[in-house]
Amino acid sequence: MALSNGGGDPSHAERPDRRGPVVHKYGGSSLATLKQVRAVAQRVAAARRTGRDVVVVVSARGNTTDRLLQLTESVGAPPAGRETDQLLATGESASAALLAMALHRTGVRAVSLVGAQTGILATGAHGRGVIVAVDTEAIGEVLAQGAVAVVAGFQGLTARRDVITLGRGGSDTTAVAVAAELGAAHCEIYTDVDGVFTADPRLLPTASVLPVVDVDVMAEMSFAGAKVMHARAVELAALRHVDIHVKHSARPGPGTVIAAREETKADMLESPTTVTGVVLDADVARVTLRFGAGDADAATDVFAFLARESLSVDMAALSDESTGVNIGITLHTDDVQPLRDYLARRPGPPGRPMESDEGITKLSLVGTGLLSRPDSTARMLRCLKSAAIAPSSVSTSQMRISVTVPDDDAVRAARVLHDEFGLAALNAGSGFTAPVPA
């Protein structure tokens, strides 16, 4: 069952009318303690007792993935590779088995599915796998027995039957892919916040819950660095017409509906501006590459390498001058060393040493029609200047304006822009009290 649109345009495809199973996904923060695991089991059991089939996708508990990565570093293993993926996948596998045991305790039958049992086929580089198909036979057999299928997220199987992980946040993508293949109308993502906010509520206490977010805007927010949803999961939801409901795992509330329906577009903007949210991404570096005039293939080679290794780049700038080619890109800090290693072994004339600035944060305004309203960019830059914050790189598109600012100024910059664009309007009904940052 391939996850493709068959060559058609999904924006014009007829939205299917379907019921399908209930699909839940629980993140690591929702399963960190045994008390939380038991609480999740009670929620899942209640869903199963309604008579619906239930599939649950789980992440590794708490900081398990970080601890496993530290183990790989302690033995000198590379940050990504076959054996690293074998190790990291055990975190989600343990969560699946533990939740299945907790469900048994409630009187609900459950079967955990891990690794090769999940039916999730993926390709690409280890640590950055991409789902290409989902064989739901094993999940279907569990549901046919009247049991809850508890699926280990974040992992798939390659054509060579090797375990491959899907990157940070990959359990979101697992859940949406499973929901799409099983014909579910929506996928419920349970996390430790009340929904999608106009900014990170841990950093900005005035951030507001967005009741409805258009799927395209959410994809842009995720790519810009919003941690609540994995960008690829949102893109897949748009392609396969699966709504995503983001809710708090420990308390009731409406949460946020991420929807692809055209009728939601007018509802998602709760302020008179075109801006929906402010997003910070501190896990980025600004890289500058300089090549001599005789190296005509430099830019092509660099971007081909980045594509081959599934390394996402943003805020790219290219200048081809008589003295040579200069390339400026923003990428994840974990991807700086792989690029440096590639340049060291790349054939051809040597360029100047790669320059990397990791003391920056990417700050983005996300919304709609931003290129059609250039005053938004001017207003953003004017606001930062008034706050004595000096942005460096600037990039604009119809849905996002991004700048890089010094790390020390990032939270303050987000606060002033959040206020400037009136994004606190929904705060009164959010029900969320965030701690004031130190």
RAZISUL-V640335 format. One record per backbone hydrogen bond with DSSP energy under -0.5 kcal/mol. CO is the residue of the C=O (numbers start at 0). NH is the residue of the N-H. If there is no record, write none. Layout:
CO,NH  CO,NH
This chain:
0,133  1,3  4,7  7,9  8,11  9,12  15,17  18,184  21,23  21,54  22,187  23,56  24,189  25,58  26,29  27,30  27,61  32,36  33,37  34,38  35,39  36,40  37,41  38,42  39,43  40,44  41,45  42,46  43,47  44,48  46,49  46,51  47,50  52,21  53,148  54,23  55,150  56,25  57,152  60,63  62,66  63,67  64,68  65,69  66,70  67,71  68,72  69,73  70,74  71,76  72,75  80,84  81,85  82,86  83,87  84,88  86,89  87,90  87,91  88,92  89,93  90,94  91,95  92,96  93,97  94,98  95,99  96,100  97,101  98,102  99,103  100,104  101,105  102,105  102,107  103,106  108,147  110,149  112,151  113,116  114,117  115,118  118,120  118,134  119,156  120,131  120,132  122,129  124,127  129,122  131,2  132,120  133,135  135,139  136,140  137,141  138,142  139,143  140,144  141,144  141,146  142,145  147,110  147,149  148,55  148,150  149,112  150,57  150,152  153,165  155,163  156,121  157,160  161,157  163,155  164,128  166,169  168,171  168,172  169,173  170,174  171,175  172,176  173,177  174,178  175,179  176,180  177,181  178,182  178,183  179,182  184,242  186,188  186,244  187,24  187,189  188,246  189,26  190,248  194,196  195,209  197,277  198,200  199,202  199,203  202,204  203,206  207,197  208,210  210,256  212,258  213,217  214,218  215,219  216,220  217,221  218,222  219,223  220,224  220,225  221,224  225,228  229,233  230,234  231,235  232,236  233,237  234,238  235,239  236,240  236,241  237,240  240,242  242,186  243,245  243,257  244,188  244,246  245,255  246,190  255,245  255,257  256,212  256,258  257,243  258,214  260,263  261,264  263,267  267,269  273,367  276,365  278,363  280,361  281,283  282,332  284,286  284,330  285,356  286,328  287,354  288,326  289,351  290,324  291,294  293,295  294,297  296,300  297,301  298,302  299,303  300,304  301,305  302,306  303,307  304,308  305,310  306,309  309,311  311,331  313,329  316,327  318,320  318,325  320,323  322,292  323,320  324,290  325,318  326,288  327,316  328,286  329,313  330,284  331,334  332,335  334,338  335,339  336,340  337,341  338,342  339,343  340,344  341,344  341,345  354,287  355,357  356,285  358,406  360,362  360,404  361,280  362,402  363,278  364,400  365,275  365,276  368,372  372,375  373,376  373,377  374,378  375,379  376,380  377,381  378,382  379,383  380,384  381,385  382,386  383,388  384,387  387,389  388,390  392,403  394,401  397,369  398,366  399,396  400,364  401,394  402,362  403,391  404,360  405,408  405,409  406,409  408,412  409,413  410,414  411,415  412,416  413,417  414,418  415,419  416,420  417,422  418,421  421,424  423,426  425,428  426,429  426,430  431,433
